[in-house]
Amino acid sequence: MLSASVASADPERHSDTDFQQTLSVVTDGEGRFIAFTPESPDRDDRIFFGDAKTLHRVPYMGWSRNGDTEFSYHLLDPRHHQKSFDFKDGRYTVTCDNAKRSFTLLDPEKTRDFLANAVLMEALEYRVPHFLGRDEFGNYYYVDRLLTWKRIEEEDGGVDYQSVRTRDFRLYKGHPGSLKKLQMRNVVSDSEGEIFSSRSGTLRLIVSNPGSKSGQEATWIQKKERVSLVELPLNRNRELIFVELGISSDQKFGMPCDL
C-alpha cells in the first residue's frame, strides 16, 4: 500500500557561500532578480530567482552556450511549453510561451552588495500533473503529485540534482473553476496501472497503463456506477490545468515565469 500523505518540507538554505559570490545578477527593474553563472558546467545550481531578499534555485532541463556571446537555459517549469532564460545579442530575457520579459545586468558594485544581503535557497517543492480525465458530463478528474529534489555532491566537486516524484498524490473532481479536492489515497501502483480510492472504497479512480492487458483506459466508480473517462494529454492541456481548473493559482514555483 502506498501512502499519499507525504508532508512537503520547506527548502533548505543553499550551503555554498563561496560560490554565491561568483554569480552575476540581472533584474527586470520591478523587484525580480536572477542570479546566475554560465561558467560552471559541473554544477546544476547555476540559476536562482527571487526578490531582493530571497532567491530559490531554478531547476532546468538543459542548456547551451556559444562562448561569451550567448547562452540559453531550458527551465523545468510545468506550466509552460516554452520556458527559458537567455542571453543573446547583449540582452537577457525570460521567455514563458508567448510572454517575454527583459532583464538588465547589475554593475559589479551593485552585484556585490546584492549578493552580500541576499539569501540563496534550494528549489521549492511543487506539484506536477499526473493524470487528467473528463467524463461526458463535463466533469474533470485531475491527479497531481509532489515533486522534490535530491542534492548530490560529486567527488570532483560538482553538484548534481535529481528530481524525486513522491507518493504524495491529490485527486480533484468537478467543473473548471469549482473542482473539489477529494479525500483519497493511492492504494495500487504497478505495471497495470493505478487505483485511487476513498477510505471507505465507495469512490475509486482506476487508470490503466497503455501496455496493460485491458489497454489504456480510465474509469470513475461511485458505489455501483461506472463512468468511462477520456484521458487528456497533460502537455497539451497546460492552460486548462494551471489556469482554468482553478486549483494551482496559489502555488509558488520559484521560477522566472512567476511574473
HELIX and SHEET records of a PDB file:
HELIX    1   1 THR A   17  GLN A   20  1                                   4    
HELIX    2   2 PRO A  108  ASN A  117  1                                  10    
HELIX    3   3 ARG A  238  GLU A  239  1                                   2    
HELIX    4   4 LEU A  240  GLU A  244  3                                   5    
SHEET    1   A10 TYR A  60  ASN A  66  0                                        
SHEET    2   A10 GLU A  70  LEU A  75 -1                                        
SHEET    3   A10 LYS A  83  LYS A  88 -1                                        
SHEET    4   A10 ARG A  91  CYS A  96 -1                                        
SHEET    5   A10 ALA A  99  LEU A 105 -1                                        
SHEET    6   A10 SER A  24  THR A  27 -1                                        
SHEET    7   A10 PHE A  33  PHE A  36 -1                                        
SHEET    8   A10 ILE A  47  GLY A  50 -1                                        
SHEET    9   A10 THR A  54  ARG A  57 -1                                        
SHEET   10   A10 VAL A 119  MET A 121  1                                        
SHEET    1   B 9 LYS A 180  LEU A 182  0                                        
SHEET    2   B 9 VAL A 159  GLY A 174 -1                                        
SHEET    3   B 9 TYR A 140  GLU A 153 -1                                        
SHEET    4   B 9 TYR A 126  ARG A 134 -1                                        
SHEET    5   B 9 GLU A 225  GLU A 231 -1                                        
SHEET    6   B 9 ALA A 218  GLN A 222 -1                                        
SHEET    7   B 9 LEU A 203  SER A 208 -1                                        
SHEET    8   B 9 GLY A 193  SER A 198 -1                                        
SHEET    9   B 9 MET A 184  ASP A 190 -1                                        
END                                                                             
